[in-house]
Amino acid sequence: MSFDINIHKIECFGKHGIYEIEKSSDQKLQVDVKITIDNFQGDEIYDTINYENVVDDVIEIVKTESYNLIETLSKKITQDIYKKYNSESNIKIFEIIVTVYKPDTILKDKTNNLSVTYSEKFK
C-alpha cells in the first residue's frame, strides 16, 4: 500500500531558458509534484512528508538555480526532494513525478502553456 502526495501549480519565479531575456529577468513558472510514499502508521506530521516544506523547497530551487532547459530543472527538483525526504525517519519514497510549466515563452501567442514532466522510481 502507498500514498500519493499531490501538490499542484506551485507558483515560482526564476531565470530559466536559452534566451538572454529569460536569463535577465524572473519569469513565472508553475510546478506540480507527486510523491508516492510507503504506507505508514500514525497521525503526526513527522509520519509523512510536510507539504509546506516541499512547496518552500521547490520555490527556492526555481528561484536560486538557473538552467537552460526546464527538463533539467524538473530533474533537479526531483533529485533534491528525494535526497532530503527519503532519508527522514520511516519515510520511503517509491516515485516522484515533477511537471514544470512555463506559460510565458516566446510561443505564448501560439500555445496556452508548455510543460515538461520528469518521473523517477526508487527502490
Rosetta constraint file for C-alpha pairs under 8 A:
AtomPair CA 1 CA 38 HARMONIC 6.59 0.50
AtomPair CA 1 CA 39 HARMONIC 5.49 0.50
AtomPair CA 2 CA 36 HARMONIC 6.59 0.50
AtomPair CA 2 CA 37 HARMONIC 5.58 0.50
AtomPair CA 2 CA 38 HARMONIC 4.58 0.50
AtomPair CA 2 CA 39 HARMONIC 4.68 0.50
AtomPair CA 3 CA 36 HARMONIC 5.57 0.50
AtomPair CA 3 CA 37 HARMONIC 5.36 0.50
AtomPair CA 3 CA 38 HARMONIC 6.40 0.50
AtomPair CA 3 CA 39 HARMONIC 6.34 0.50
AtomPair CA 4 CA 34 HARMONIC 6.50 0.50
AtomPair CA 4 CA 35 HARMONIC 5.63 0.50
AtomPair CA 4 CA 36 HARMONIC 4.41 0.50
AtomPair CA 4 CA 37 HARMONIC 6.47 0.50
AtomPair CA 5 CA 33 HARMONIC 7.85 0.50
AtomPair CA 5 CA 34 HARMONIC 5.49 0.50
AtomPair CA 5 CA 35 HARMONIC 5.04 0.50
AtomPair CA 5 CA 36 HARMONIC 6.22 0.50
AtomPair CA 5 CA 37 HARMONIC 7.74 0.50
AtomPair CA 6 CA 32 HARMONIC 7.46 0.50
AtomPair CA 6 CA 33 HARMONIC 5.87 0.50
AtomPair CA 6 CA 34 HARMONIC 4.54 0.50
AtomPair CA 6 CA 35 HARMONIC 6.65 0.50
AtomPair CA 7 CA 32 HARMONIC 5.64 0.50
AtomPair CA 7 CA 33 HARMONIC 5.18 0.50
AtomPair CA 7 CA 34 HARMONIC 6.41 0.50
AtomPair CA 7 CA 51 HARMONIC 7.67 0.50
AtomPair CA 7 CA 55 HARMONIC 7.93 0.50
AtomPair CA 8 CA 31 HARMONIC 6.69 0.50
AtomPair CA 8 CA 32 HARMONIC 4.43 0.50
AtomPair CA 8 CA 33 HARMONIC 6.52 0.50
AtomPair CA 9 CA 30 HARMONIC 4.96 0.50
AtomPair CA 9 CA 31 HARMONIC 5.06 0.50
AtomPair CA 9 CA 32 HARMONIC 5.26 0.50
AtomPair CA 10 CA 30 HARMONIC 5.20 0.50
AtomPair CA 10 CA 31 HARMONIC 4.92 0.50
AtomPair CA 10 CA 32 HARMONIC 6.38 0.50
AtomPair CA 10 CA 55 HARMONIC 6.66 0.50
AtomPair CA 10 CA 58 HARMONIC 7.81 0.50
AtomPair CA 10 CA 59 HARMONIC 7.51 0.50
AtomPair CA 11 CA 28 HARMONIC 7.16 0.50
AtomPair CA 11 CA 29 HARMONIC 6.20 0.50
AtomPair CA 11 CA 30 HARMONIC 4.76 0.50
AtomPair CA 11 CA 31 HARMONIC 6.79 0.50
AtomPair CA 11 CA 59 HARMONIC 7.40 0.50
AtomPair CA 12 CA 28 HARMONIC 5.88 0.50
AtomPair CA 12 CA 29 HARMONIC 5.17 0.50
AtomPair CA 12 CA 30 HARMONIC 5.82 0.50
AtomPair CA 12 CA 31 HARMONIC 7.53 0.50
AtomPair CA 12 CA 58 HARMONIC 7.89 0.50
AtomPair CA 12 CA 59 HARMONIC 5.29 0.50
AtomPair CA 12 CA 62 HARMONIC 6.43 0.50
AtomPair CA 12 CA 63 HARMONIC 7.11 0.50
AtomPair CA 13 CA 26 HARMONIC 5.58 0.50
AtomPair CA 13 CA 27 HARMONIC 5.30 0.50
AtomPair CA 13 CA 28 HARMONIC 4.67 0.50
AtomPair CA 13 CA 29 HARMONIC 5.81 0.50
AtomPair CA 13 CA 59 HARMONIC 7.48 0.50
AtomPair CA 13 CA 62 HARMONIC 6.51 0.50
AtomPair CA 13 CA 63 HARMONIC 5.80 0.50
AtomPair CA 14 CA 25 HARMONIC 7.69 0.50
AtomPair CA 14 CA 26 HARMONIC 4.66 0.50
AtomPair CA 14 CA 27 HARMONIC 5.53 0.50
AtomPair CA 14 CA 28 HARMONIC 6.82 0.50
AtomPair CA 14 CA 29 HARMONIC 7.33 0.50
AtomPair CA 14 CA 62 HARMONIC 5.37 0.50
AtomPair CA 14 CA 63 HARMONIC 4.56 0.50
AtomPair CA 14 CA 64 HARMONIC 7.28 0.50
AtomPair CA 14 CA 65 HARMONIC 7.71 0.50
AtomPair CA 14 CA 66 HARMONIC 7.24 0.50
AtomPair CA 15 CA 22 HARMONIC 5.69 0.50
AtomPair CA 15 CA 23 HARMONIC 4.79 0.50
AtomPair CA 15 CA 24 HARMONIC 6.85 0.50
AtomPair CA 15 CA 25 HARMONIC 6.20 0.50
AtomPair CA 15 CA 26 HARMONIC 5.07 0.50
AtomPair CA 15 CA 27 HARMONIC 6.30 0.50
AtomPair CA 15 CA 62 HARMONIC 7.86 0.50
AtomPair CA 15 CA 63 HARMONIC 7.31 0.50
AtomPair CA 15 CA 65 HARMONIC 7.78 0.50
AtomPair CA 15 CA 66 HARMONIC 5.55 0.50
AtomPair CA 15 CA 67 HARMONIC 7.52 0.50
AtomPair CA 16 CA 22 HARMONIC 5.91 0.50
AtomPair CA 16 CA 23 HARMONIC 6.03 0.50
AtomPair CA 16 CA 27 HARMONIC 7.84 0.50
AtomPair CA 16 CA 66 HARMONIC 5.27 0.50
AtomPair CA 16 CA 67 HARMONIC 5.03 0.50
AtomPair CA 16 CA 68 HARMONIC 5.57 0.50
AtomPair CA 16 CA 69 HARMONIC 6.73 0.50
AtomPair CA 16 CA 70 HARMONIC 6.97 0.50
AtomPair CA 17 CA 22 HARMONIC 5.31 0.50
AtomPair CA 17 CA 23 HARMONIC 6.48 0.50
AtomPair CA 17 CA 67 HARMONIC 6.36 0.50
AtomPair CA 17 CA 68 HARMONIC 4.27 0.50
AtomPair CA 17 CA 69 HARMONIC 5.72 0.50
AtomPair CA 17 CA 70 HARMONIC 7.37 0.50
AtomPair CA 18 CA 22 HARMONIC 6.90 0.50
AtomPair CA 18 CA 23 HARMONIC 7.56 0.50
AtomPair CA 18 CA 68 HARMONIC 4.80 0.50
AtomPair CA 18 CA 69 HARMONIC 7.13 0.50
AtomPair CA 19 CA 23 HARMONIC 6.66 0.50
AtomPair CA 20 CA 24 HARMONIC 6.12 0.50
AtomPair CA 21 CA 25 HARMONIC 6.49 0.50
AtomPair CA 22 CA 26 HARMONIC 7.19 0.50
AtomPair CA 22 CA 27 HARMONIC 7.09 0.50
AtomPair CA 23 CA 66 HARMONIC 7.67 0.50
AtomPair CA 27 CA 104 HARMONIC 7.28 0.50
AtomPair CA 28 CA 102 HARMONIC 6.92 0.50
AtomPair CA 28 CA 103 HARMONIC 7.28 0.50
AtomPair CA 28 CA 104 HARMONIC 7.08 0.50
AtomPair CA 29 CA 100 HARMONIC 6.86 0.50
AtomPair CA 29 CA 101 HARMONIC 5.57 0.50
AtomPair CA 29 CA 102 HARMONIC 4.98 0.50
AtomPair CA 29 CA 103 HARMONIC 6.84 0.50
AtomPair CA 30 CA 100 HARMONIC 5.84 0.50
AtomPair CA 30 CA 101 HARMONIC 4.97 0.50
AtomPair CA 30 CA 102 HARMONIC 6.76 0.50
AtomPair CA 31 CA 58 HARMONIC 7.80 0.50
AtomPair CA 31 CA 98 HARMONIC 6.91 0.50
AtomPair CA 31 CA 99 HARMONIC 5.56 0.50
AtomPair CA 31 CA 100 HARMONIC 4.60 0.50
AtomPair CA 31 CA 101 HARMONIC 6.13 0.50
AtomPair CA 32 CA 97 HARMONIC 7.96 0.50
AtomPair CA 32 CA 98 HARMONIC 5.59 0.50
AtomPair CA 32 CA 99 HARMONIC 5.04 0.50
AtomPair CA 32 CA 100 HARMONIC 6.64 0.50
AtomPair CA 33 CA 96 HARMONIC 7.18 0.50
AtomPair CA 33 CA 97 HARMONIC 5.84 0.50
AtomPair CA 33 CA 98 HARMONIC 4.69 0.50
AtomPair CA 33 CA 99 HARMONIC 6.67 0.50
AtomPair CA 34 CA 95 HARMONIC 7.96 0.50
AtomPair CA 34 CA 96 HARMONIC 5.59 0.50
AtomPair CA 34 CA 97 HARMONIC 5.02 0.50
AtomPair CA 34 CA 98 HARMONIC 6.45 0.50
AtomPair CA 35 CA 93 HARMONIC 6.99 0.50
AtomPair CA 35 CA 94 HARMONIC 7.70 0.50
AtomPair CA 35 CA 95 HARMONIC 5.88 0.50
AtomPair CA 35 CA 96 HARMONIC 4.58 0.50
AtomPair CA 35 CA 97 HARMONIC 6.59 0.50
AtomPair CA 36 CA 93 HARMONIC 5.88 0.50
AtomPair CA 36 CA 94 HARMONIC 5.48 0.50
AtomPair CA 36 CA 95 HARMONIC 5.11 0.50
AtomPair CA 36 CA 96 HARMONIC 6.36 0.50
AtomPair CA 37 CA 91 HARMONIC 6.83 0.50
AtomPair CA 37 CA 92 HARMONIC 5.54 0.50
AtomPair CA 37 CA 93 HARMONIC 4.46 0.50
AtomPair CA 37 CA 94 HARMONIC 5.64 0.50
AtomPair CA 37 CA 95 HARMONIC 7.36 0.50
AtomPair CA 38 CA 91 HARMONIC 6.76 0.50
AtomPair CA 38 CA 92 HARMONIC 5.35 0.50
AtomPair CA 38 CA 93 HARMONIC 6.47 0.50
AtomPair CA 38 CA 94 HARMONIC 7.04 0.50
AtomPair CA 40 CA 47 HARMONIC 6.79 0.50
AtomPair CA 40 CA 48 HARMONIC 7.65 0.50
AtomPair CA 40 CA 90 HARMONIC 7.62 0.50
AtomPair CA 40 CA 91 HARMONIC 7.74 0.50
AtomPair CA 41 CA 47 HARMONIC 7.11 0.50
AtomPair CA 42 CA 47 HARMONIC 6.20 0.50
AtomPair CA 43 CA 47 HARMONIC 6.71 0.50
AtomPair CA 44 CA 48 HARMONIC 7.56 0.50
AtomPair CA 45 CA 49 HARMONIC 7.12 0.50
AtomPair CA 45 CA 50 HARMONIC 6.38 0.50
AtomPair CA 46 CA 50 HARMONIC 7.50 0.50
AtomPair CA 47 CA 89 HARMONIC 7.98 0.50
AtomPair CA 47 CA 90 HARMONIC 7.07 0.50
AtomPair CA 47 CA 91 HARMONIC 7.25 0.50
AtomPair CA 48 CA 91 HARMONIC 6.47 0.50
AtomPair CA 49 CA 54 HARMONIC 7.87 0.50
AtomPair CA 49 CA 85 HARMONIC 6.91 0.50
AtomPair CA 49 CA 91 HARMONIC 7.66 0.50
AtomPair CA 50 CA 54 HARMONIC 6.65 0.50
AtomPair CA 51 CA 55 HARMONIC 6.25 0.50
AtomPair CA 52 CA 56 HARMONIC 6.34 0.50
AtomPair CA 53 CA 57 HARMONIC 6.03 0.50
AtomPair CA 54 CA 58 HARMONIC 6.18 0.50
AtomPair CA 54 CA 81 HARMONIC 7.38 0.50
AtomPair CA 55 CA 59 HARMONIC 6.29 0.50
AtomPair CA 56 CA 60 HARMONIC 6.18 0.50
AtomPair CA 57 CA 61 HARMONIC 6.22 0.50
AtomPair CA 57 CA 81 HARMONIC 8.00 0.50
AtomPair CA 58 CA 62 HARMONIC 6.24 0.50
AtomPair CA 58 CA 77 HARMONIC 6.57 0.50
AtomPair CA 59 CA 63 HARMONIC 6.09 0.50
AtomPair CA 60 CA 64 HARMONIC 5.95 0.50
AtomPair CA 61 CA 65 HARMONIC 5.65 0.50
AtomPair CA 61 CA 77 HARMONIC 6.97 0.50
AtomPair CA 62 CA 66 HARMONIC 7.41 0.50
AtomPair CA 62 CA 73 HARMONIC 7.54 0.50
AtomPair CA 67 CA 72 HARMONIC 6.63 0.50
AtomPair CA 67 CA 73 HARMONIC 6.39 0.50
AtomPair CA 68 CA 72 HARMONIC 7.72 0.50
AtomPair CA 69 CA 73 HARMONIC 6.66 0.50
AtomPair CA 70 CA 74 HARMONIC 6.00 0.50
AtomPair CA 70 CA 100 HARMONIC 6.58 0.50
AtomPair CA 70 CA 115 HARMONIC 7.97 0.50
AtomPair CA 70 CA 116 HARMONIC 6.64 0.50
AtomPair CA 71 CA 75 HARMONIC 6.43 0.50
AtomPair CA 71 CA 116 HARMONIC 6.02 0.50
AtomPair CA 71 CA 117 HARMONIC 7.48 0.50
AtomPair CA 71 CA 118 HARMONIC 7.19 0.50
AtomPair CA 72 CA 76 HARMONIC 6.16 0.50
AtomPair CA 73 CA 77 HARMONIC 6.24 0.50
AtomPair CA 73 CA 100 HARMONIC 7.78 0.50
AtomPair CA 74 CA 78 HARMONIC 6.31 0.50
AtomPair CA 74 CA 98 HARMONIC 5.79 0.50
AtomPair CA 74 CA 99 HARMONIC 6.47 0.50
AtomPair CA 74 CA 100 HARMONIC 6.08 0.50
AtomPair CA 74 CA 116 HARMONIC 7.35 0.50
AtomPair CA 74 CA 117 HARMONIC 6.90 0.50
AtomPair CA 74 CA 118 HARMONIC 5.90 0.50
AtomPair CA 75 CA 79 HARMONIC 6.18 0.50
AtomPair CA 75 CA 98 HARMONIC 7.64 0.50
AtomPair CA 75 CA 118 HARMONIC 6.06 0.50
AtomPair CA 75 CA 119 HARMONIC 7.93 0.50
AtomPair CA 76 CA 80 HARMONIC 6.07 0.50
AtomPair CA 77 CA 81 HARMONIC 6.15 0.50
AtomPair CA 77 CA 98 HARMONIC 7.33 0.50
AtomPair CA 78 CA 82 HARMONIC 6.26 0.50
AtomPair CA 78 CA 96 HARMONIC 6.23 0.50
AtomPair CA 78 CA 97 HARMONIC 7.06 0.50
AtomPair CA 78 CA 98 HARMONIC 6.36 0.50
AtomPair CA 78 CA 118 HARMONIC 7.74 0.50
AtomPair CA 78 CA 119 HARMONIC 7.67 0.50
AtomPair CA 78 CA 120 HARMONIC 7.64 0.50
AtomPair CA 79 CA 83 HARMONIC 6.15 0.50
AtomPair CA 80 CA 84 HARMONIC 6.11 0.50
AtomPair CA 81 CA 85 HARMONIC 5.91 0.50
AtomPair CA 81 CA 86 HARMONIC 7.82 0.50
AtomPair CA 82 CA 86 HARMONIC 5.34 0.50
AtomPair CA 82 CA 93 HARMONIC 7.17 0.50
AtomPair CA 82 CA 96 HARMONIC 7.69 0.50
AtomPair CA 83 CA 87 HARMONIC 6.68 0.50
AtomPair CA 84 CA 88 HARMONIC 7.35 0.50
AtomPair CA 85 CA 91 HARMONIC 7.31 0.50
AtomPair CA 85 CA 93 HARMONIC 7.89 0.50
AtomPair CA 86 CA 91 HARMONIC 5.86 0.50
AtomPair CA 86 CA 92 HARMONIC 5.63 0.50
AtomPair CA 86 CA 93 HARMONIC 5.67 0.50
AtomPair CA 87 CA 91 HARMONIC 7.21 0.50
AtomPair CA 87 CA 92 HARMONIC 7.99 0.50
AtomPair CA 93 CA 122 HARMONIC 6.82 0.50
AtomPair CA 94 CA 121 HARMONIC 5.75 0.50
AtomPair CA 94 CA 122 HARMONIC 4.95 0.50
AtomPair CA 94 CA 123 HARMONIC 6.38 0.50
AtomPair CA 95 CA 119 HARMONIC 7.22 0.50
AtomPair CA 95 CA 120 HARMONIC 5.69 0.50
AtomPair CA 95 CA 121 HARMONIC 4.27 0.50
AtomPair CA 95 CA 122 HARMONIC 5.79 0.50
AtomPair CA 96 CA 119 HARMONIC 5.71 0.50
AtomPair CA 96 CA 120 HARMONIC 5.64 0.50
AtomPair CA 96 CA 121 HARMONIC 6.65 0.50
AtomPair CA 97 CA 117 HARMONIC 6.95 0.50
AtomPair CA 97 CA 118 HARMONIC 5.74 0.50
AtomPair CA 97 CA 119 HARMONIC 4.22 0.50
AtomPair CA 97 CA 120 HARMONIC 6.59 0.50
AtomPair CA 98 CA 117 HARMONIC 5.58 0.50
AtomPair CA 98 CA 118 HARMONIC 5.37 0.50
AtomPair CA 98 CA 119 HARMONIC 6.36 0.50
AtomPair CA 99 CA 115 HARMONIC 6.52 0.50
AtomPair CA 99 CA 116 HARMONIC 5.49 0.50
AtomPair CA 99 CA 117 HARMONIC 4.13 0.50
AtomPair CA 99 CA 118 HARMONIC 6.39 0.50
AtomPair CA 100 CA 115 HARMONIC 5.37 0.50
AtomPair CA 100 CA 116 HARMONIC 5.47 0.50
AtomPair CA 100 CA 117 HARMONIC 6.51 0.50
AtomPair CA 101 CA 113 HARMONIC 6.76 0.50
AtomPair CA 101 CA 114 HARMONIC 5.66 0.50
AtomPair CA 101 CA 115 HARMONIC 4.19 0.50
AtomPair CA 101 CA 116 HARMONIC 6.74 0.50
AtomPair CA 102 CA 113 HARMONIC 6.21 0.50
AtomPair CA 102 CA 114 HARMONIC 5.31 0.50
AtomPair CA 102 CA 115 HARMONIC 5.98 0.50
AtomPair CA 103 CA 108 HARMONIC 6.65 0.50
AtomPair CA 103 CA 112 HARMONIC 6.76 0.50
AtomPair CA 103 CA 113 HARMONIC 4.37 0.50
AtomPair CA 103 CA 114 HARMONIC 5.94 0.50
AtomPair CA 104 CA 108 HARMONIC 5.64 0.50
AtomPair CA 104 CA 113 HARMONIC 7.43 0.50
AtomPair CA 105 CA 114 HARMONIC 7.83 0.50
AtomPair CA 107 CA 111 HARMONIC 5.95 0.50
AtomPair CA 108 CA 112 HARMONIC 6.16 0.50
AtomPair CA 108 CA 113 HARMONIC 6.83 0.50
